[in-house]
Amino acid sequence: MRMIPEKSYKNCLKTMYGFRRFGIKLGLSTIKKILKGLENPQQKYGCIHVAGTNGKGSVASSLASILYQSGYKTGLYTSPHLVRFNERIQINNRPISNKNVVAAYNAVRQVHHGKREPTFFEFATAMALYEFGSQQVDWAVVETGMGGRLDATNVIQPELSIITNISLEHRDYLGDTVSQIATEKAGIIKRCKPVVTAIKQKDARRVVEQIAAQKNTVLYRLGRDFRVRRKQAGSFSYYGLKNTWHDLQTALRGSHQTDNAALVLAACEILSERKARLELANIKKGLRTNHWPGRLETVSENPLIMMDGAHNQAAARNLAGFLSSNLAGSNITLVIGILDDKPYKVMLNSLLPLASRVVLTRAKIDRALDPQRLQEVAGEYGLESTIIPDVVKAVKYAIDTSAPDDAICIAGSLYVVGEAKEAFDKGMI
């Protein structure tokens, strides 16, 4: 790789990954100091903020796709990446170049960050907001990392906030109840700026409604203020705040993606009344052409090989629903690895009944759960289980021992999916 002045791309990332040793530190003082040193680039473009337990990336990427199809220069910030860091920071649906990663890294590195060294996520967030300013985007769609209230992304002042849903996650940081977690997620709501949500639990809804009222903002809720109706052949109708739209399709697979699309469409209605020109033809095209890797993504037809991050209880349940609806009667080999902070027993209880056998693996990250723990649960179902710690070898084994009409599902963690996807992209599998 050609060396870039001051730092190479690879050296920049090596330094950034070193910030992981500072762990997760919720709070906004460090990121605010960094952005002040960068002359607050986040104030130079319109923002949409997306939080929630599941579906954040799908909603954010769909909205960014629609804005791009509508003629706006659009930034998208998401996490984690699957294969390359550049995926986190996109301009017009394309990851930024290595050169731009280095330029953003150098800009952030040169400013004062206060007493504490920034975490990896704080540094990456500052890079993204700087890059969007440097590229002079019209709109930036920004996904939270964890929570919302104290998440590093919560320095933006969005025109609109979206909270997809709530379930128990990151309890060490966000709380032990859905109400506590809802309080953290709802921390992205800004005064007099509308919020859209698909939250269903009464306790969580009550919290979000109270915070929206305190901030003097209007809350739009899926199922009350807007809804969708699924039809055959994957299309659906949207009954919205003021509009009714028929014959809509999303490129993202799974029935849960229709609910995610509903949030996006409600957001489009709100943005159209405020600062964006979003025509129905471009909205439809943006939904139809959006691509969000590693979420019910098919990488082979013979045998059928699918990858889905399914990294928590709700995501595993969604994946199970898709498999039972679309692959009923198929011999499914489940290749799965889960992180140690996830409810692995509950996740496996959703997925194992649908599998004919299971290959247990682990991602190359220190938070990966020992496959032996997973095998104990698999044993309760009487399934044939094989432990192959290396993800790529685990996938190869599954392929080599499957019949052409069998199905293989790689799941349990976006890190597992990322390692598999990189191997497919490089022709290693």
N, C-alpha and C positions, 0 to 999 in steps of 0.2 A: 504493500500500500504506500502510495506517495506521501511523504511527510508534508504536513501543513505547517506553516510558520508557527513557532512557539510550542505547539502541542500537536501530536498526531491524534487522529480519531480514536485509535485504540488506547492511547495513554490517557486521553480525557475520560473515557469510560472506566478505565481501571481506577483512576482517582475517585470518580464518582461512586463506584461500587464500594470503595473503601469507606465512604460516609455511612454505609449500612451499620458499621459498628456502633454508631451513635443511636441506633434503634429508632423506635417511633416516639416522637415527642410532639404531642398535640399543643398547639399554640400559634399565635400569629405574629409575635414580636419579631422573630428572626426574619421571616419572609417579608414583613413590612419594611424592615431596614434594608434588605437587599433591593427591593423594588424601588424604594426611595432613591437609592444610589443609582438605579437605572432610569431615573426620572419618571417613575410610575407608568410604564408602557401600557398597563392594563386599563388605563383611562382613555386610551386613544381609539378604541373600537367598541362596538356593541358586544355584549356578552349574554350568553344563556348558561345557567348553572344547573347541573344535573346531579342529584344525589339519590340514594336508595340502596337497598340490599342487593337486588338483582335487576338486570335489565338496563343499568345505567349506560353501558357501552352501546347496546343496541339502540337505545333512544338517542343518545348523543350522536352516533354515527349516522343514523337516519336523518336527523335534523340537519346535520352538516351537509349531507348529500342533497337535501332539498334546497338549502340555501345556495349551494354551489350551482345546482341546476337552474336556480332562479337568477343567476348572473352575479352573485355576490362572491367576492374573494373571501374564503372561509377558512378559519383555523379550527382544528379539532385537537383537544388534549385529553388523552385517556391513559389508563394504566390497569394492569401491567402490560408490557409488551409480550408477544409470543416468541419471536425470534430475534429481532433487532431493536435496540433502543429507539431508533428513528421512528418506529411505529407510533410512539407515544405522542409525537408532535407532527401533525399533518397540515398541509396547506392544499386546499382544493382536492381533498381525498387522496393525497399522495404524501408519504413520509418525507420529511425534509432530508436533504443530502448530508453526507458526512461532513462536508465543508461547513454547512450551516450549523451542524451540531457543535463543531469546534468553535465557530464564531460565537455562538450563544454561550457555550461553556466559558470561553475566555471573558466575555462581557460580565457574566455573573461572578466569576472568580475574582475579578479585579475590584469589586465594590466591597465596602465594609458590611459585615454581617452581624456585628454586635459581639457579645461576650461568648456566645455558644456557636460552635461549628454547625453549619446546617446539616440536616439529614439528607439522605439521597432524594427523598420525595420533595422536600423543600427546594433543593437545588434544581431538580428537574422541572418543578412547577415554575420557578423563576425563569429558567431557560425558555420554557414554552411561552410565557407571557411576554418575554423580551422578543422572541422570534416573531410572534404575531404582530407586535408593534413595528419591528424592523421590516416585515413583509407588507405592512400597511393593509392588513386584512380589514374587511368591513364588519365581519362578525366572527366571534370565537365561541365555540361550544366547549364548555369546560366541565369535565367529569370530576367529582370529588374522589379522593383516594379512600379515606376512612371517615365515617361520620359526616360532619358538615360544619358544625359550629366552630370547632377549633382546627378544622382541616386547612392545610396550607393554601388551598384554592379559594378559601373564603375571604380573600382580599379583594375580589372583584365586586363590582357593583352591577349586577345583571339587570337586564330589562325584564327577565322572566326567570323564575325558578321552577324546576321540575323535581318532584320526589316520587320515584317509581313505586316503591313498596317498602315494607318494613318486616324484618324477621330477626330473630336473635343471632347476633354475630359480634365478634370482637368484644366479648363481654368484659375483658380486662380493661378496655379503654372506653367503651360506650355505655356500659350498664348491664344489669341482669334482667331487665324487663323490657317489653316492647314500648312501654311508655317512656322509659329512660332513653332508649335508643331513638325513639321518635323525636324526643327533645333535641338530641344531638343533630339528627338529620335536618330537622326543621330550622336549625340554626342558620341555614343558607337563605331563609326568607328575608327579604329586605323591605324596608318601609315603603308602602304605597306601590310596590311592584308585584304583579300577580304571580300566583303559584298554582301549578297543576299537579295532581297526584292520583295514584291508583291505590292508595292505602285502604285496606279493608277492615282491619281490626278496630273495634270500637274504641278501646283505650288509646291506641295510637292516633286514630282520627281525632279524638277529642283534644289531644295534646296539640296536634298540628292546627286544628281550628282555633284553639286559644291563642297560639303564637301568631297566627295570621291576623286575628282580631287585634292583638296588641300592636302589630305592625301596621294596622290600618290598610290591609291589603285584601284583595279578593281571592278566595280559594275556589278552584274549579276541581270537581272530583269525578273520576270515572264511575259510571253507574248512577250518578245523580244528575250531573250537569251535561254529560255527554256519554255516549255508549257506542258499541259496535255490534254488528250482527254478522256472524260468519255464514258463508254460503259454500256451495260445492265448488270444486276445482280451485280451492285456495283463495277465492276472492271474498271480499267482505264489504259491508256498507257501514258508513260512519254517520251517526246522528249527533250533530255537534251543537255548539253554543248558539250558532246562528245558521249554520249550513248543514245540508244533508248531501253526502257524496256517496255515490254507488260505484261498483266495479273497481274497487281498490285492491291492490295486491302488494304484499311485501316480499322481497327476495329472501328474507330471513325465515327459516323453517321453525315449525312448532306452533301450536295453538296459542301459547303464551305471547308470541310475537304480535298477535293481533291486538292484544291489550297494550303492548308497548307502542304499537303504531297509533292507537287511539290517543295516547299521551302526546305523541308527536303532532298529530293532526289538530288537537286542541291548541297546542303551542303555536301552530301555524296560523290558526284563526286569530289568536291573541296578537301575534306579531304583525299580522296583516292590518290590524286595526291601529297599530302603534307606529312602527318605523320600517317595516319591511314590505316589499311588493312580492307577494307569493301567489302566483296564478295556479289554478287547479292542475293544469297540464304538467307544470313543473313539479308540483307536489307529488303527483302520481308517479312521474318519472323518477324523482328522487327516492321514493319508497321502493320502486321496482328495481332500481339499479344498485341500491346500497349493498355493500359486501362487508360482512363483519366476520373475519376469520376465526376459526376455532370454536364456533358455536353451531352445533349441528351441521358441520361442514363435511361434505362427502369428498374423499380424496381418491377413491377407487370404486369401480362398479363390479369388478369380478376378481376376487370376492368384494362384496360391499364393505367398505371401510369408512366409518364415520368418526369424527372427533368432536367432542363437546366438553368444555371446561367443567361444567357441573360441579362446582367447587364448594357448594354448601347444601344445606337441606332442601331449600326451595328449588335450587337449580337441579339437584338430583331428582326431585319429584317431577319437574318439568321434562327432564330427559326420559324418565320412566314412562310418563304419559305418551311421549312421542313414540318410544319403542313399542309399547303395547298397542298403539293405534296403527302403526305403520309396518311393524315387523312381527306381528303375531304369527306364531307357528314357525318362525325361522330359528335356526341354530345360531345363537348369538354368543360369541366369545367376548367377554368383557375384559379389557386391559385397563387396570385401574391403579392409581396411586393417589394418596390423599395427604394433605398437610396435617401436622400434629395439633393444630388449633381448631380443627374442624370436627363436627359431630359424626365421626366416621361410621359408627354403628347405625345411626339413623339413615345416613346416606346409602350404606350398603343394603339396609333392609328395603330400601326403595328399588334398588337396581338388581340385586342378586336373584330375586324370584324370576326375572325375565331372562336370565343367562343360562346357557347350557354348560358353560364352564367359565373359569375366571383365571386370568394371568395377573399376578400381583407384582407391582413394581414401585419404584420411588424416584422422584425427580432429584436432580443434582442441586439441592438446596438444603441447608441445614435444618429447615423446618419440616422436612419430609418425614412422614410416619413410617416406622419399621413395618415392612410387609408382613412380618410374622403376626402382628396385631390384627391385620386385615384377614389373615388366613384363619384365625380363630373364629371370626364371625362367619366366614365362608363355610367352615366346617359344620356349622349349625344347619346349613341348607343342604348338606350332603353333596355339594358340588365338587367336581374335579378342580383342584386349584394348584397352580404352579407359581413358585416365586422366582422371578428373574429381575433382580434389582435394577439393571440397566434398562432404561425405557426403550431405546432403539432395539436392543436384543429381544426385549419382551414383545415388541410389535412384530419383529421378524419371525419369532417363534409362533405367534398367533397366526400369521399369514401362512407359514410353511405347513402348519398342521390343520388348516381349514380347507374345506371343500369349496369349489367355485361358487356354489349357491348358498354358502354360509354368510354370516354377517359378523363384522368385528366392530366393536365400539370402544374407543379410547377415551377415557373420562377420569373424573375425580379431582383434577387440578389443572389450572391454566398452564402451570409449569410443566406438567406431564405432556399436555397437548402441544406446548411450545417446542419441547424437545423432539416429539414425534414429527411435528410439522417441518421443523428444520431439516430433519433427516429425509423426509419426502421431497422437500424442495431441492435438496442437494443430490437427489438420486441415490441416497444411501440405502433406501428401502425399495 
